[in-house]
Amino acid sequence: MLRFEDIDTKNPTLRALDLILAAWDEGVDTGVEPQHMAYAALFTALTDLVAIYGEEAVIHLTRGLEKRVVEGEFTLARRDQ
């Protein structure tokens, strides 16, 4: 379980991340598969972003994700092949 108890939670982004990680842990602890948590988190994030910024801005954001995924930005552990 990854938590940010020792950081300054006055930072709204870090506070939000801490809350999401706590909810994620609770979901997994109650038997929700991590992939279902991930899909729910993505759906929630995208629908909120569309409501706040509009569809075009979210399309622009998501188009940029492919390169970031390929470059390993979201890979926490890499396997050497």
N, C-alpha and C positions, 0 to 999 in steps of 0.2 A: 504494500500500500504506500503510494507516494503522497506525502503531505508536505505542506509548506508552513509548518507551525513556527519555525524560527525566523521567518521573514516578516518584513513590514507589510501587514495586510491592509494598510491604508492605501496602497497602490490598488486601484480598482480592478486592473487586469489580473493581478496576482490573486486578489481576493476572489474574483470570479472563478479563476482556475482552481483555487483551493476548494470552493464550493462544488464545482463540477466534479472534481476528483472524489470528493466525499460521497456525492450522489452516485457516481460510477461504482465506487467500492460497495456501497449499500446495495445497488442493483445486482452486482455480481455475487455478493454474499447471500442474496435471496434467491439465487439460481438463474438470473437473467444472463444469457450468453453474452460475452463481450462484443461479438459482432452485432447483436441486436442493440446493445447500448450505443455502439458506434453509429449505426444507421439512425437511431432515434436522435442522437446528438447532432448529426449532420442535417437531418431534416429540420430540427428545431433551429439550428443556426442559420440555415439557408432561408427558411421562411421568415425569421426575424430580420435578417439582412435585407431581403426583398422588401419587407414592410417599411424598413427604415430608409434604405437607399435606392430602391427601385430595381427592376429586373435587369436593366442594362448594366448597372454597376456590378451586380452580382455575376452576371455573365462574364464581364471583364475579369473579375476576381477569380472565378473558377477556371477560366482559360489559362491563367497563369499558374495554376496548381500542378498541371502535368509536368512542367519543367522542374518544379521544386521537388516533386515526388521522385522523378528520375534521378535528380542530383543527390537524393538521399537525405533531404532536409528533415523528413519525418521518420527516418529509420533510426531507431534508438540503438539497435545492436546489429552489426553486420557480420555475416558469415563469410569467411574467406573461402573461395572456391578453388 
